[in-house]
Amino acid sequence: MPNQKNIEQVKLIREQLENNEVVILTDFQGLSVSEIGELREKLRQADVRYKVFKNRLIAVAAGDLGIEGLEPYLYGSTAIAMADNPVAIAKVLLEFGEEHENLKIKGGILDNRVIDAEMSASLVNMPSKSQLLAQVVSGLNAPIYGLIYVLKLGNPVSGLANVLSGTIRQFSNVIQAIADLKENPEET
């Protein structure tokens, strides 16, 4: 029968796995206390939480959430770095790992899917949510503006093209405003 402390730890881990977009599992064995303190400070500055949990409790919490395939990464000393910004976690861990060879990325969880160490490290190249939104807006605008350009080329429906152009511009402005709000919700 599990003790109350372990039950609370599993609940905490489950909440962390649910509430963070990315979780990276690390092996910190061989790091000194001061090096771990330095790592924690760098992660804290990047708004990343870093906590040591028992492998067995991580496995139980992941299993409760239906996350499969994490077991191969749950060995030795395991600490998890958690945040909503995959780039921030990967950048800090990779830079620290270059300076301190004892820190190793084991694997991770991205949107409830298990990823290996290589994929975890590649998160540093992933565009941010705001960059992805901007790319979507650009992708939507390009074909529409191309159509308007073709319609304006001496076609008798140029008046219609002008009306469409204004409507599309307004639509584009609304989409951009939504993207800006999602990027900076505290400014509202």
Buried (B, 14 or more C-beta within 10 A) or exposed (E): EEEEEEEEBBEBBBEBBEEBBBBBBBBBEEBEEEBBEBBBEBBEEBEBBBEEBBBEBBBBBBBBEEBEEBEEBBEEBBBBBBBEBBBBBBBBBBEBBEEBEEBBBBBBBBEBEBBBBEBBBBBBEBEEBEEEBBEEBEEBBEEBBEBBEEBBEEEEEEEEBEEBBEEBBEEBEEBBEEBBEEBEEEEE
